[in-house]
């Protein structure tokens, strides 16, 4: 089993920044994907960003490209999501997830964190 714990959410004004962290524990793995997803009220969960744990390659949703940066520290089993130039439409619960393969599809992810709230005020 893999446990994922997110932190770093909060309330920020539009144009501000936040940095989310996702710490993994339990059974760890050196390959596969770590991803961030988000879900706003009344909307489906959507992909935000993913990073390949071994190669370090990244992939972003168009809505966050150029504003968000995903990174990893394999020694700490931690993944980060730096969010800059935040907009009110970025408001959502952000979830960290882990998959055994390289993927951006939510249903391919095997483990999920409990989520952290990000609220961007206008």
Phi and psi restraints in degrees (value plus and minus 20) as a CYANA .aco file:
   2 UNK   PHI    -142.9  -102.9
   2 UNK   PSI     110.7   150.7
   3 UNK   PHI    -128.1   -88.1
   3 UNK   PSI     115.7   155.7
   4 UNK   PHI    -142.7  -102.7
   4 UNK   PSI     111.5   151.5
   5 UNK   PHI    -148.8  -108.8
   5 UNK   PSI      98.2   138.2
   6 UNK   PHI    -110.9   -70.9
   6 UNK   PSI     134.4   174.4
   7 UNK   PHI    -174.9  -134.9
   7 UNK   PSI     144.9   184.9
   8 UNK   PHI      85.7   125.7
   8 UNK   PSI     -24.3    15.7
   9 UNK   PHI     -90.9   -50.9
   9 UNK   PSI     152.2   192.2
  10 UNK   PHI     143.5   183.5
  10 UNK   PSI    -185.3  -145.3
  11 UNK   PHI    -125.4   -85.4
  11 UNK   PSI     110.9   150.9
  12 UNK   PHI    -163.7  -123.7
  12 UNK   PSI     132.4   172.4
  13 UNK   PHI    -100.0   -60.0
  13 UNK   PSI     135.3   175.3
  14 UNK   PHI     -75.2   -35.2
  14 UNK   PSI     117.4   157.4
  15 UNK   PHI      72.3   112.3
  15 UNK   PSI     -31.2     8.8
  16 UNK   PHI    -103.6   -63.6
  16 UNK   PSI    -193.7  -153.7
  17 UNK   PHI    -153.2  -113.2
  17 UNK   PSI     132.7   172.7
  18 UNK   PHI    -163.4  -123.4
  18 UNK   PSI     134.0   174.0
  19 UNK   PHI    -145.4  -105.4
  19 UNK   PSI      97.8   137.8
  20 UNK   PHI    -113.5   -73.5
  20 UNK   PSI     126.3   166.3
  21 UNK   PHI    -143.7  -103.7
  21 UNK   PSI     129.4   169.4
  22 UNK   PHI    -155.6  -115.6
  22 UNK   PSI      91.5   131.5
  23 UNK   PHI    -119.4   -79.4
  23 UNK   PSI     108.1   148.1
  24 UNK   PHI    -123.2   -83.2
  24 UNK   PSI     120.6   160.6
  25 UNK   PHI    -161.5  -121.5
  25 UNK   PSI     151.7   191.7
  26 UNK   PHI      69.1   109.1
  26 UNK   PSI    -160.3  -120.3
  27 UNK   PHI     -91.2   -51.2
  27 UNK   PSI      96.4   136.4
  28 UNK   PHI    -127.1   -87.1
  28 UNK   PSI     142.7   182.7
  29 UNK   PHI    -165.6  -125.6
  29 UNK   PSI     129.8   169.8
  30 UNK   PHI    -117.1   -77.1
  30 UNK   PSI     -25.3    14.7
  31 UNK   PHI    -144.7  -104.7
  31 UNK   PSI    -194.2  -154.2
  32 UNK   PHI      68.2   108.2
  32 UNK   PSI    -181.7  -141.7
  33 UNK   PHI    -140.9  -100.9
  33 UNK   PSI     128.0   168.0
  34 UNK   PHI    -140.0  -100.0
  34 UNK   PSI     111.2   151.2
  35 UNK   PHI    -152.4  -112.4
  35 UNK   PSI     139.4   179.4
  36 UNK   PHI    -138.6   -98.6
  36 UNK   PSI     114.9   154.9
  37 UNK   PHI    -149.1  -109.1
  37 UNK   PSI     144.6   184.6
  38 UNK   PHI    -164.0  -124.0
  38 UNK   PSI     135.1   175.1
  39 UNK   PHI    -160.1  -120.1
  39 UNK   PSI      98.3   138.3
  40 UNK   PHI    -111.5   -71.5
  40 UNK   PSI     138.4   178.4
  41 UNK   PHI     -76.1   -36.1
  41 UNK   PSI     109.1   149.1
  42 UNK   PHI      57.9    97.9
  42 UNK   PSI     -15.1    24.9
  43 UNK   PHI    -141.2  -101.2
  43 UNK   PSI     142.1   182.1
  44 UNK   PHI     -98.0   -58.0
  44 UNK   PSI     137.7   177.7
  45 UNK   PHI     -86.2   -46.2
  45 UNK   PSI     115.2   155.2
  46 UNK   PHI    -147.2  -107.2
  46 UNK   PSI     131.6   171.6
  47 UNK   PHI     -89.8   -49.8
  47 UNK   PSI     120.3   160.3
  48 UNK   PHI    -135.6   -95.6
  48 UNK   PSI     -76.8   -36.8
  49 UNK   PHI    -180.1  -140.1
  49 UNK   PSI     135.4   175.4
  50 UNK   PHI    -165.5  -125.5
  50 UNK   PSI     133.2   173.2
  51 UNK   PHI    -155.0  -115.0
  51 UNK   PSI     117.4   157.4
  52 UNK   PHI     -98.4   -58.4
  52 UNK   PSI     103.0   143.0
  53 UNK   PHI     -85.1   -45.1
  53 UNK   PSI     -52.4   -12.4
  54 UNK   PHI    -112.2   -72.2
  54 UNK   PSI     -67.2   -27.2
  55 UNK   PHI    -104.0   -64.0
  55 UNK   PSI     -44.8    -4.8
  56 UNK   PHI      61.9   101.9
  56 UNK   PSI     -18.3    21.7
  57 UNK   PHI     -87.8   -47.8
  57 UNK   PSI     132.7   172.7
  58 UNK   PHI    -148.7  -108.7
  58 UNK   PSI     142.3   182.3
  59 UNK   PHI    -169.3  -129.3
  59 UNK   PSI     118.9   158.9
  60 UNK   PHI    -148.9  -108.9
  60 UNK   PSI     130.7   170.7
  61 UNK   PHI     -89.2   -49.2
  61 UNK   PSI     128.2   168.2
  62 UNK   PHI     -78.5   -38.5
  62 UNK   PSI     -52.3   -12.3
  63 UNK   PHI     -87.8   -47.8
  63 UNK   PSI     -39.4     0.6
  64 UNK   PHI    -138.2   -98.2
  64 UNK   PSI     -25.4    14.6
  65 UNK   PHI     -78.8   -38.8
  65 UNK   PSI     111.8   151.8
  66 UNK   PHI      69.0   109.0
  66 UNK   PSI     -32.8     7.2
  67 UNK   PHI    -134.3   -94.3
  67 UNK   PSI     -53.4   -13.4
  68 UNK   PHI    -127.1   -87.1
  68 UNK   PSI     129.0   169.0
  69 UNK   PHI    -155.7  -115.7
  69 UNK   PSI     105.3   145.3
  70 UNK   PHI    -119.9   -79.9
  70 UNK   PSI     119.3   159.3
  71 UNK   PHI    -167.0  -127.0
  71 UNK   PSI     147.6   187.6
  72 UNK   PHI    -160.0  -120.0
  72 UNK   PSI     134.1   174.1
  73 UNK   PHI    -148.3  -108.3
  73 UNK   PSI      74.8   114.8
  74 UNK   PHI     -83.2   -43.2
  74 UNK   PSI     -50.8   -10.8
  75 UNK   PHI     -85.0   -45.0
  75 UNK   PSI     -51.2   -11.2
  76 UNK   PHI    -119.2   -79.2
  76 UNK   PSI     -19.8    20.2
  77 UNK   PHI      31.1    71.1
  77 UNK   PSI      24.1    64.1
  78 UNK   PHI    -149.8  -109.8
  78 UNK   PSI     120.7   160.7
  79 UNK   PHI    -139.9   -99.9
  79 UNK   PSI     124.3   164.3
  80 UNK   PHI    -141.7  -101.7
  80 UNK   PSI     133.7   173.7
  81 UNK   PHI    -153.2  -113.2
  81 UNK   PSI      85.2   125.2
  82 UNK   PHI    -106.6   -66.6
  82 UNK   PSI     102.4   142.4
  83 UNK   PHI    -137.4   -97.4
  83 UNK   PSI      96.2   136.2
  84 UNK   PHI    -136.3   -96.3
  84 UNK   PSI     144.5   184.5
  85 UNK   PHI      29.5    69.5
  85 UNK   PSI      28.4    68.4
  86 UNK   PHI     -86.2   -46.2
  86 UNK   PSI     126.6   166.6
  87 UNK   PHI    -141.1  -101.1
  87 UNK   PSI     136.4   176.4
  88 UNK   PHI     -75.2   -35.2
  88 UNK   PSI     -53.0   -13.0
  89 UNK   PHI     -92.3   -52.3
  89 UNK   PSI     -25.6    14.4
  90 UNK   PHI    -102.5   -62.5
  90 UNK   PSI     -27.3    12.7
  91 UNK   PHI     -81.0   -41.0
  91 UNK   PSI     105.9   145.9
  92 UNK   PHI    -198.6  -158.6
  92 UNK   PSI     151.0   191.0
  93 UNK   PHI    -107.9   -67.9
  93 UNK   PSI     108.0   148.0
  94 UNK   PHI    -122.9   -82.9
  94 UNK   PSI     110.6   150.6
  95 UNK   PHI    -136.8   -96.8
  95 UNK   PSI     119.2   159.2
  96 UNK   PHI    -116.6   -76.6
  96 UNK   PSI     125.0   165.0
  97 UNK   PHI    -166.3  -126.3
  97 UNK   PSI     136.5   176.5
  98 UNK   PHI    -149.7  -109.7
  98 UNK   PSI     119.6   159.6
  99 UNK   PHI    -152.3  -112.3
  99 UNK   PSI     133.0   173.0
 100 UNK   PHI    -100.8   -60.8
 100 UNK   PSI     -32.6     7.4
 101 UNK   PHI    -142.8  -102.8
 101 UNK   PSI     149.0   189.0
 102 UNK   PHI    -102.0   -62.0
 102 UNK   PSI      95.4   135.4
 103 UNK   PHI    -180.2  -140.2
 103 UNK   PSI     138.3   178.3
 104 UNK   PHI    -140.8  -100.8
 104 UNK   PSI     -14.8    25.2
 105 UNK   PHI    -106.2   -66.2
 105 UNK   PSI     105.1   145.1
 106 UNK   PHI     -74.0   -34.0
 106 UNK   PSI     -59.4   -19.4
 107 UNK   PHI     -94.1   -54.1
 107 UNK   PSI     -27.9    12.1
 108 UNK   PHI    -105.8   -65.8
 108 UNK   PSI     -31.6     8.4
 109 UNK   PHI    -101.6   -61.6
 109 UNK   PSI     117.4   157.4
 110 UNK   PHI    -116.1   -76.1
 110 UNK   PSI     -47.0    -7.0
 111 UNK   PHI    -154.9  -114.9
 111 UNK   PSI     124.2   164.2
 112 UNK   PHI    -154.1  -114.1
 112 UNK   PSI     126.0   166.0
 113 UNK   PHI    -103.7   -63.7
 113 UNK   PSI    -199.0  -159.0
 114 UNK   PHI    -105.9   -65.9
 114 UNK   PSI     -33.2     6.8
 115 UNK   PHI      76.0   116.0
 115 UNK   PSI     132.7   172.7
 116 UNK   PHI    -157.7  -117.7
 116 UNK   PSI     116.0   156.0
 117 UNK   PHI    -100.8   -60.8
 117 UNK   PSI     111.7   151.7
 118 UNK   PHI    -140.0  -100.0
 118 UNK   PSI     104.1   144.1
 119 UNK   PHI    -145.1  -105.1
 119 UNK   PSI     104.9   144.9
 120 UNK   PHI    -134.1   -94.1
 120 UNK   PSI      98.4   138.4
 121 UNK   PHI    -112.9   -72.9
 121 UNK   PSI     129.1   169.1
